[in-house]
């Protein structure tokens, strides 16, 4: 009887030690994520976020062309790059929006990117585009380093090889995961006197 009790006690203590080890590993991972989330935003991170956003637009169009689940790809793009899921106000004024100018929800953003029948949304990201090139006019990072704003022109290359120049302003905050999230996105076609 005492041997059975000793074996049971040993097994239980091993499980407790293993659980403590997992807890310590989880705590270390949480601390690392918190430290990363508290780091000041850098201009290099803004440029990397821009490149990733542009590649996401290209990927949505390619998925559409390949007859894949382009809606799911667009939902992933929105969840990755915009802060809609963080229960905060997102200021999004897309280029080709006149009737529903401002997209306050991820559902409205999805409509803009992939289209919705009966609306003005024809599906900006399913045009498709083969490349997105950025020319930042400037980037301003707040003194606290918790927000960055970039403004300039980006160029969307169509399947025919022609580029469309669009003006933009993007503002980024660091999400809980340490990645930059868009909290403001305003884009428009350049002014034309004609």
N, C-alpha and C positions, 0 to 999 in steps of 0.2 A: 504494500500500500504506500509506503513512504517513497519507493522508487517511482511510482506513477505520479505522486504529488510533486516530486523533484523535477521530473521530466516536464510536467505541465507548467510548473513555475518557471522553468528555464525557457520554455517555448513562449510563454506570455511575456517574459522580460525581453526576449529577442524581438518580439513584435513591437513592444513599446519603444525599444531603442531604434528599430527601423523607422517607426512612425516619427520619432523625434528627428531623425536624420532627414526625412522628407520635409518635415516642418521647417527645419533649418535651411534646406535647399530652397523651399518655396519662399521663405522670408528673405533670403539673399536675392532671389530673382525679383521679388517685389521691390526691394530696396534699390536694385540696379535700375529697374524700370522707372521708379520715382526719381532717382538721380538724373536719368536721361531726360525725363519729362520736365525737369527743372533747369536744364541747361539753356543758356541764351541761344536764340536762333542765329544762324550764320548766313551770310550771303551765299555761300556754297550750297547750303541746304536748300535755300530758295531756288537756286538754279537746278538742283537735282529734282526738286518737287515739280518744277516746270517741265523738265524733260520727261518725267514719269507721267504727268498729266497728258502731255502731247502724245506720248506713246500709247496711252490708254485710248485716246480718240482714234488713233490709227488702228488699234486692235479691235475696237468696236466695229469700225467699218470693214475690216478684214473678216471678222466673224460673220457679219451680215452678208458679205460677198460670197463667203464659203458656205452660206446657208446654215450656219450654226446658231446657237442660242444667243443672239446679239443682245436681247433684252437683259438676260442674266449677266452678260459681260458688262453692259452699261450700268446695271445695278451695283456690280462689284466696283466699277470705276467710281461711282458716286460715293459708295460707302468708304472707299479707300482715300479719296481725295477731298471730300467735303465733310464739314463738321455737323451735318444734319442729325446724326445719331447722338450727339452730345447735349440735346435739348437746349440749344442756344439759337439765337436769331442768325440766319444766314442771309446775306445780301447778295443775291444772284440776279443780274440783269444781262441775259444773253443777247448776242448780236442780232439774231433774226426773230425778235419778239416785239410785237407792236400791240396786240390785243391783251395778252397776258404778259405784261412787261417784266414782272418780278416773280421769281420762282422761290417761294418761301418753304417749300417742302421737297423731300427727295422724290416724291411722286411727280411733282411739277417739273423737276429737273430731268427725270427720266423721260417724260413726255417730250421735252425739248430735244434731248439727245437722240431718241429713237422714233419719235413721232406718235401722234394719236389721231385717229380718224375723227373728222368733224371739228378739228382745231386748226390753228395756224401752224402747228408743229409738224413739219415734214420730216424731221429726223436729221438734225445737223450732223451727227456723228456717223450716220450711215450713208453719207454723200457718195462714196467714201473718200477719205484722205490717205495719202501714202506717206506723208511726213508733216511734222509741225516744227517750224524753226522760230526761235525766240530772239528778239533784240530788245533787251532791257534798256530803257532810258535811264532808270535809276531804281535803287532799292533803299528803302528807309527802314531801319530796325529801331524799335523803341529803346529808350535808355535802359529799361529793365530787361530787354531782350526777349520779352514774351510775345511780341507781335512784329511782323515784318510786312511791308507793303511794297509791291513792285509794280512798275508801270512801263509800258513800251508798246511795241508792235510784235505781233506774232503772225506768221505766214503759214497758211494751210495749202499744201500741194495736193491738187486733185489728181484723179486717175489719168487725166489728159496731160499732166505735167505742169499745168499752169498754177501759179501761186495766187492766193487771195490774201491781201494784207488786211489785218484787223487790229484795232487799237484795244489795249486792255489795261485794267488795274486789278490786281489780286492782292488780298491780305491773307496772311497765314498766322495761325496760332499753333502751338505744339499741343497735340492731343495727349491723352493719358498714356498712350502706347509709345510716346516719344517721337512720333512722326508728325510732320507738318500737315495741318488741315486747313482747307480754304474756308474763310469766314466771310469774305467779300470777293465777288467775281463780277466785274463789269466789263463788257466788251461791246464795241461798235465799229461800224465801217467808217473809214475816214470821210471827213466832210468833202462834199463836192458841190461846187457852185451851180452845176447843171441840174 
